[in-house]
Amino acid sequence: MYLSRFRINTARPGARRLLSSPQSLHAAVMASFPHLLPTAASKAAAAGPRVLWRLDRNAAAEVFLYVVSPDQPDLTHLVEQAGWSAAATADQANPGWQTRPYAPFLDRLTPGTRWAFRLTANPVHHIRRKDDEPTKRTAHITPVHQMSWLLERQQRCGFRICEKPDSKRLLPDGATHKKAPHHGDRYELLVRDQRNLSFAKPLSSTAGRRPVTLLAVTFDGRLEVTDPELLRRTLVQGLGKAKAYGCGLLTLAPTPSAAGEQAR
């Protein structure tokens, strides 16, 4: 497994085209693996680790593409289209992106360790508006329901989201106006960003295209490892729906306290 990071040059027209279309960016990411054909990619995704990607929009001119993949990618075409190609050509040691083996990090995960995390996901649920209608997949649109969606999945994904000490909590637990549980600000978790993504997906049986709309929500927080094996599976297989369109990739980073202890 490999973890790659590529900074997108948002001033370039090619970058703006990719950023405006999750489908185009997905195709560009998959083109980074010359030996991975579309049919092979779908079979590999069903069997185990898959190619996951995520955009981190830290600022208007600071956008990073993260990719987790079973094979080492070649992002040369992305550098040429949406990176700093001249700088990459001048410095042979820096091709325009960074790739590191992921397995050494995955092997370090042990129960009880705490990490800062970021996840972009597509939090959805199935509802039935009328008794005689089929269920329909619908996005959670409020931060309370979006965070509840993640909290419901933490145990089976191998982690638990850390809770704040009572002295740092500002809101009490309670319930929404529809009697759903409301955790206040009990957890070290926040919704950092949410975006409505829209694009046209080609139909396999006809020449037409159908519109696709999905909600991508980015969570930041802190978690504690409860089951390393389950968490490793989550990190390489993703969490939730819409993985082909930039959702599902969970990444971890040392917390400030842990980084300080390692420095000492």
C-alpha positions as CSV (number, residue, x, y, z in Angstrom):
1,M,0.0,0.0,0.0
2,Y,1.1,3.6,-0.8
3,L,0.0,7.0,0.4
4,S,0.6,9.9,-2.1
5,R,0.2,13.6,-1.9
6,F,0.0,16.0,-4.8
7,R,-0.5,19.8,-4.6
8,I,-2.8,21.1,-7.3
9,N,-1.8,24.3,-9.0
10,T,-5.2,26.1,-8.9
11,A,-4.1,28.8,-11.3
12,R,-4.0,26.4,-14.2
13,P,-7.1,25.8,-16.4
14,G,-6.5,22.1,-16.4
15,A,-6.6,22.1,-12.6
16,R,-9.9,24.1,-12.5
17,R,-11.4,21.6,-14.9
18,L,-10.5,18.7,-12.6
19,L,-11.6,20.4,-9.5
20,S,-15.0,21.1,-11.0
21,S,-15.7,17.5,-11.9
22,P,-15.3,14.5,-9.5
23,Q,-15.7,12.2,-12.4
24,S,-12.9,13.7,-14.4
25,L,-10.6,13.7,-11.3
26,H,-11.5,10.1,-10.6
27,A,-10.5,9.2,-14.2
28,A,-7.2,11.1,-13.8
29,V,-6.4,9.3,-10.5
30,M,-7.1,5.9,-12.0
31,A,-4.9,6.8,-15.0
32,S,-2.0,6.9,-12.6
33,F,-1.9,3.1,-12.6
34,P,-1.0,1.8,-16.0
35,H,-1.5,-1.8,-15.2
36,L,-4.9,-1.4,-13.6
37,L,-7.7,-1.8,-16.2
38,P,-11.2,-0.6,-15.4
39,T,-12.5,-4.2,-15.0
40,A,-9.6,-5.1,-12.9
41,A,-10.1,-2.1,-10.7
42,S,-13.7,-3.0,-9.9
43,K,-12.8,-6.6,-9.1
44,A,-9.9,-5.4,-6.8
45,A,-12.2,-3.0,-5.0
46,A,-14.6,-5.8,-4.2
47,A,-11.9,-8.1,-3.0
48,G,-9.9,-5.9,-0.8
49,P,-7.7,-2.7,-0.8
50,R,-8.8,-0.2,-3.4
51,V,-7.7,3.2,-4.8
52,L,-9.1,5.9,-2.6
53,W,-8.6,9.7,-3.1
54,R,-9.6,12.9,-1.4
55,L,-9.2,16.6,-2.0
56,D,-8.2,18.8,1.0
57,R,-9.0,22.4,0.3
58,N,-7.0,24.2,3.0
59,A,-7.2,27.6,1.2
60,A,-8.1,28.9,-2.2
61,A,-4.6,28.3,-3.5
62,E,-3.7,25.4,-1.3
63,V,-5.5,22.3,-2.5
64,F,-4.0,18.8,-2.0
65,L,-4.9,15.5,-3.6
66,Y,-4.3,12.5,-1.3
67,V,-4.3,9.0,-2.8
68,V,-4.2,5.6,-1.1
69,S,-3.5,2.8,-3.4
70,P,-2.3,-0.9,-3.5
71,D,0.3,0.1,-6.2
72,Q,2.7,3.0,-6.5
73,P,1.1,5.7,-8.7
74,D,2.7,7.7,-11.6
75,L,1.2,11.2,-11.4
76,T,3.2,12.6,-14.2
77,H,0.1,13.4,-16.3
78,L,-1.4,15.3,-13.3
79,V,1.8,17.3,-12.9
80,E,1.6,18.2,-16.6
81,Q,-2.0,19.1,-16.5
82,A,-2.5,20.6,-13.0
83,G,0.8,20.9,-11.2
84,W,4.1,22.7,-11.6
85,S,5.6,20.9,-14.6
86,A,8.6,23.2,-15.1
87,A,9.7,22.9,-11.5
88,A,9.3,19.1,-11.6
89,T,11.4,18.9,-14.8
90,A,14.2,21.1,-13.3
91,D,14.5,18.9,-10.1
92,Q,14.7,15.2,-10.9
93,A,14.6,14.4,-7.2
94,N,11.1,16.0,-6.9
95,P,8.7,14.7,-9.6
96,G,5.9,17.0,-8.4
97,W,4.3,14.7,-5.8
98,Q,5.3,12.6,-2.8
99,T,4.6,8.9,-2.3
100,R,5.4,6.9,0.8
101,P,4.9,3.2,1.7
102,Y,1.8,2.9,3.8
103,A,2.4,-0.5,5.4
104,P,5.0,0.7,8.0
105,F,2.4,3.2,9.4
106,L,-0.4,0.7,9.3
107,D,1.7,-1.7,11.3
108,R,2.3,0.9,14.0
109,L,-1.4,1.0,14.9
110,T,-2.0,-0.4,18.4
111,P,-5.0,-0.3,20.7
112,G,-5.3,2.8,22.9
113,T,-3.2,5.1,20.7
114,R,-4.8,8.4,19.7
115,W,-4.6,10.2,16.4
116,A,-5.9,13.3,14.8
117,F,-8.0,12.3,11.7
118,R,-9.6,13.7,8.6
119,L,-12.4,12.0,6.6
120,T,-14.4,13.1,3.6
121,A,-17.5,11.0,3.4
122,N,-20.9,10.8,1.9
123,P,-23.2,10.4,5.0
124,V,-26.5,8.9,3.7
125,H,-29.5,7.0,5.1
126,H,-32.5,5.3,3.6
127,I,-35.9,6.7,4.1
128,R,-39.5,6.0,3.0
129,R,-41.7,9.0,2.6
130,K,-44.9,6.9,2.3
131,D,-45.7,3.4,3.3
132,D,-46.3,2.2,-0.3
133,E,-43.1,3.7,-1.6
134,P,-39.6,2.1,-1.9
135,T,-36.8,3.4,0.3
136,K,-34.6,6.1,-1.1
137,R,-31.0,6.9,-0.3
138,T,-30.9,10.5,1.1
139,A,-28.0,12.6,2.4
140,H,-27.9,13.8,5.9
141,I,-27.8,17.6,5.6
142,T,-27.3,18.9,9.1
143,P,-24.0,18.7,11.0
144,V,-25.8,16.9,14.0
145,H,-27.0,14.1,11.8
146,Q,-23.8,14.0,9.8
147,M,-21.8,13.5,13.0
148,S,-24.3,10.9,14.3
149,W,-23.8,9.0,11.1
150,L,-20.1,8.8,11.8
151,L,-20.5,8.0,15.5
152,E,-22.8,5.0,14.5
153,R,-19.9,3.5,12.5
154,Q,-17.0,4.1,14.8
155,Q,-17.0,0.7,16.6
156,R,-17.2,-1.5,13.5
157,C,-14.5,0.6,11.8
158,G,-12.0,-0.1,14.6
159,F,-11.9,3.3,16.5
160,R,-13.8,5.5,18.9
161,I,-14.0,9.2,18.6
162,C,-12.5,10.9,21.7
163,E,-14.7,12.7,24.2
164,K,-14.0,16.1,25.6
165,P,-13.5,16.5,29.4
166,D,-16.5,18.0,31.1
167,S,-14.6,21.2,31.8
168,K,-14.3,21.8,28.0
169,R,-17.9,21.1,27.1
170,L,-20.1,24.0,26.3
171,L,-23.3,22.3,25.2
172,P,-25.3,19.6,27.0
173,D,-26.6,16.4,25.5
174,G,-30.2,16.4,24.5
175,A,-32.5,15.6,21.6
176,T,-33.5,17.4,18.4
177,H,-37.1,18.6,17.8
178,K,-37.8,15.2,16.2
179,K,-36.6,13.4,19.3
180,A,-33.4,12.2,17.8
181,P,-30.4,12.1,20.2
182,H,-28.2,15.2,20.2
183,H,-24.7,14.8,21.6
184,G,-24.1,18.5,22.1
185,D,-20.3,19.0,21.8
186,R,-19.4,15.9,23.7
187,Y,-17.0,14.6,21.1
188,E,-13.7,15.9,19.6
189,L,-15.4,16.1,16.2
190,L,-16.5,18.8,13.8
191,V,-17.8,19.2,10.3
192,R,-15.0,21.2,8.6
193,D,-16.6,21.5,5.2
194,Q,-19.5,20.2,3.0
195,R,-20.0,20.4,-0.7
196,N,-22.7,19.5,-3.1
197,L,-21.1,17.7,-6.1
198,S,-23.0,17.5,-9.4
199,F,-21.9,15.9,-12.6
200,A,-23.3,13.8,-15.5
201,K,-22.5,10.1,-15.6
202,P,-22.5,8.2,-18.9
203,L,-25.0,5.4,-19.2
204,S,-23.5,2.0,-20.1
205,S,-26.4,0.8,-22.2
206,T,-27.1,4.0,-24.1
207,A,-25.4,7.1,-25.4
208,G,-27.0,9.3,-22.8
209,R,-25.9,10.6,-19.5
210,R,-27.7,10.9,-16.2
211,P,-27.2,13.6,-13.6
212,V,-25.6,12.6,-10.3
213,T,-25.7,14.8,-7.2
214,L,-24.0,13.8,-3.9
215,L,-23.0,15.5,-0.7
216,A,-19.4,15.3,0.4
217,V,-18.7,16.1,4.1
218,T,-15.3,16.6,5.6
219,F,-14.8,15.7,9.3
220,D,-11.9,16.6,11.5
221,G,-11.4,15.2,15.0
222,R,-9.5,12.9,17.3
223,L,-9.9,9.1,17.6
224,E,-8.6,6.3,19.7
225,V,-7.7,2.9,18.2
226,T,-9.9,0.1,19.5
227,D,-9.3,-2.6,17.0
228,P,-6.2,-2.2,14.8
229,E,-7.2,-4.8,12.2
230,L,-10.6,-3.2,11.7
231,L,-9.0,0.2,11.5
232,R,-6.4,-0.9,8.9
233,R,-9.2,-2.3,6.8
234,T,-11.1,1.0,7.0
235,L,-7.9,2.9,6.0
236,V,-7.4,0.9,2.9
237,Q,-11.0,0.1,1.9
238,G,-12.6,3.4,2.8
239,L,-15.7,4.3,4.7
240,G,-19.2,4.9,3.3
241,K,-20.5,5.4,-0.2
242,A,-19.2,7.4,-3.3
243,K,-15.6,6.2,-3.0
244,A,-15.0,6.8,-6.7
245,Y,-15.9,10.4,-6.3
246,G,-13.5,11.5,-3.5
247,C,-15.3,10.1,-0.5
248,G,-14.3,7.4,2.0
249,L,-10.6,8.2,2.6
250,L,-9.7,8.4,6.3
251,T,-6.2,9.6,7.1
252,L,-4.5,9.9,10.5
253,A,-1.8,12.2,11.9
254,P,-0.1,12.4,15.3
255,T,-1.9,14.6,17.8
256,P,0.1,17.6,19.1
257,S,0.8,15.8,22.4
258,A,1.9,12.6,20.7
259,A,4.2,14.5,18.4
260,G,5.8,16.3,21.4
261,E,6.4,13.0,23.2
262,Q,8.1,11.6,20.0
263,A,10.3,14.7,19.8
264,R,11.5,14.2,23.4
